[in-house]
Amino acid sequence: MKNVTSSKLYDYIVCPHRVWRDVYGPQEEKIQEANPFVELLWNRGVAHEEKIVAGLGEYLDLKEGSLQERFVATLKAMRDGAPLIYQGVLFFGNLKGIPDLLKKMPDGSYAPIEIKSGMGFEGTAEGEEEESSGKPKKTYAVQLCLYIELLQKLGFETRKRGFIIDGTGKEMEYVLDQPVGKRDKRTFWEFYEETKEQVENLLNNKAQNKPAMAGSCKLCPWYKSCKNWCKENKDLTNIFYLGRAKRDMLNEDLYISKVGEIGQLDMREILERKKKDKNFLKGVAEKTLSKIITRAEILENGSGAVLYRKLYLPRVSYELFFDIEDDPTQEFVYLHGVYERNGKAERFLDFTARDNTLEAERDAWQRFWGYICSLPKDDFAVYYYSHHEKTTYFKMQKRHYDVISIEELTAFFGSSNVIDLYKIVLADTDWPLGSYSLKEIAQYLKFKWRDESPSGALSIQWFNQYLETQEPKDLQRILDYNEDDCKATMVLKDELARLDDLISN
Ligand code: SF4
């Protein structure tokens, strides 16, 4: 029987297939080299843990020794009433856990504490009170539950609560017998029990599941392997926005598993059945279903992109194709890139922070706004892709409120000449692609990035490398990558304008 560990529970929540594939998947297809961005996050996590531990004061360090020795030492330390234990080891049956800390509570029980470098709660907006606005992260909650179950099984009576020390060093309590959410009435503990059972079954090959193309795949060592599987099997997750849950439902309720089979569906019959049986295709509305059918047809028949309505694309002297590079894990924006087109003249402008200080970030942003203000009023348009730029700018405004006021920023993004092309792509177009990311669409339109592995995540790693080396070539790689992102936005805008012309003619 294979061990259930906290990392297996974590993996299952990020991707339910990963647990099975790690053990039974084609090992030769798994990428062995660590992704540099994942490595960067890992190193940051380690540095953060070291910093927190250094400030703990007195604690019992059980980091060294074999797992068995550490297990014996952990039990002894708890029996002796040690106030704080670092890297203790807990085993029981097929459960194994190494909590960062075990803290003795006033009632004599022990509570697990995990040190994390991210936010302690889900969706905590900047400036809000975490306790009131956030809710426990499932990934953290299941890990704490595993440690608590181990403590209980080993005879250390404990309540269903644990703690997370987050990236800011703040300790947050996780009450694990509270409901997962407003709609999901299961408690975190029940959620953990279900997750654990699934993980046990997958680890021991009593259950199997399939890959599914999702956002989490990009950083996974199985990305190429699973992508090929989905392609070869014409899996339904090749259809844009049709994720694992809907794929599984379509598989089970309609007995279809391939993109090509969607064309055989009889919409009228399906809707009749939906009326009679509430559990049939539960949560898949008519609109969603018809989108799935349309996208499957576009994927299958190989025709080009489709634009569904006329667009407003302003006729102006200056068109700016704009993209930022930032490190969301540190809330730091290091580059504002603009590819400017003025008639036939084109040029790339960068507003870059050359170090990771607040002053450098502020200076780059101020120069960017200086440039925007220098353009002829109402005679320029700005194109960007996805809400990320807007969201990040509003967050940054709180850090640098003297650069631009909230009213000016709101007016900027509210202007009809400042256009998020992703909104248009999502609402008004379809493409014969499984993903509508800028990379996928621009490559489909034959645009090529100069970098062999272009990615926003890697750009963060390159910037960190530049901070260390101060080598101009390291900075140039980021600038080239950003310029290509901006140009890709221009290629997309031009294609939308072409499709728009076809509608008018
Ligand atoms: S590539 Fe995607 S589907 Fe495959 S194991 Fe990784 S996260 Fe899961």
Boltz pocket constraint, residues with backbone or C-beta under 6 A from the ligand:
constraints:
  - pocket:
      binder: B
      contacts: [[A, 14], [A, 15], [A, 16], [A, 17], [A, 18], [A, 21], [A, 210], [A, 211], [A, 212], [A, 213], [A, 214], [A, 216], [A, 217], [A, 218], [A, 220], [A, 221], [A, 222], [A, 223], [A, 224], [A, 226], [A, 227]]
      max_distance: 6.0
